[in-house]
Amino acid sequence: QDNVSHDLMTFCSLLTSWYLTNHPQKAQRSRRILELMMKYYHYSHAHPTNTTAAADTGADLLRNAQTMVISACAYLVPIKSATTNEEALCIATQTYKEIQNPNPRTYVTYIQALHHLEKESAQKRKKIEEVFKEYCAASNCM
């Protein structure tokens, strides 16, 4: 019997499936998969083997997975209630804050989450502006 184990690509495949679904719990389920992936990623760095992905590749996969979770939050379909939006916004914000060295896609995706999930207000505009400024500072566009 063959032993089958998970790796970072397995987690990314699962996240892609959840990101593409219309399931009302996709934000929560995506976050749970990400948490398992982060445990695996940190364990694999503490206990490297020949099958462990290279550090740079693993970090890129982890960042992309985190961005997929934010996307899953941003595009809840159908948006059922304010509670669902608030929970998805909390998940998106928590995930965004955990990302080290966000890429342009990450910034755009988080801005989309804020746009879709945050109630219209001056605070919403301020949050979006702050994220845009973070992006500009990171990419030297200002």
C-alpha positions, 0 to 999 in steps of 0.5 A, spaced: 500 500 500 502 506 498 503 512 503 499 518 501 501 525 504 499 532 503 504 537 501 503 545 500 500 543 493 495 539 496 493 545 500 493 550 494 488 545 490 483 544 496 483 552 497 482 553 489 476 548 490 473 552 496 475 559 492 471 557 486 465 554 490 458 558 492 458 555 498 456 560 504 461 557 509 467 558 504 470 563 507 470 559 514 472 553 510 478 556 506 481 559 513 481 552 516 485 549 510 489 555 511 491 554 518 492 547 517 497 549 511 501 554 515 502 548 521 504 544 515 509 549 512 512 551 519 513 544 521 516 542 514 521 548 515 523 545 522 523 538 520 526 539 513 526 532 508 528 531 501 520 532 499 520 539 503 519 544 498 524 549 497 523 555 502 522 560 497 517 556 493 513 554 500 513 562 502 510 563 495 505 558 495 503 560 502 502 567 500 498 565 494 494 561 499 493 566 504 491 571 498 486 565 496 482 565 502 482 573 502 478 572 495 474 567 498 471 572 503 471 578 498 466 574 493 461 570 498 455 568 493 450 569 495 451 574 500 446 572 506 447 577 511 450 582 515 453 577 520 456 573 514 459 579 511 462 581 518 465 574 519 468 574 512 471 581 513 474 579 520 477 573 516 480 577 510 483 582 515 486 577 519 489 573 513 491 580 510 495 582 517 499 575 517 502 575 510 509 577 510 511 581 503 504 581 500 505 582 492 500 586 488 495 581 487 494 581 495 493 588 496 488 588 490 484 582 493 484 585 500 481 592 497 476 588 493 474 584 500 474 591 503 469 594 498 465 588 498 464 586 505 465 593 509 459 597 510 459 604 506 462 609 510 468 614 511 472 608 515 471 604 509 474 609 504 480 610 509 481 603 510 481 602 502 486 608 502 491 605 507 491 599 504 493 603 497 498 607 501 501 600 503 501 598 496 505 604 494 510 604 499 512 597 498 512 598 490 515 605 490 510 608 486 509 614 490 
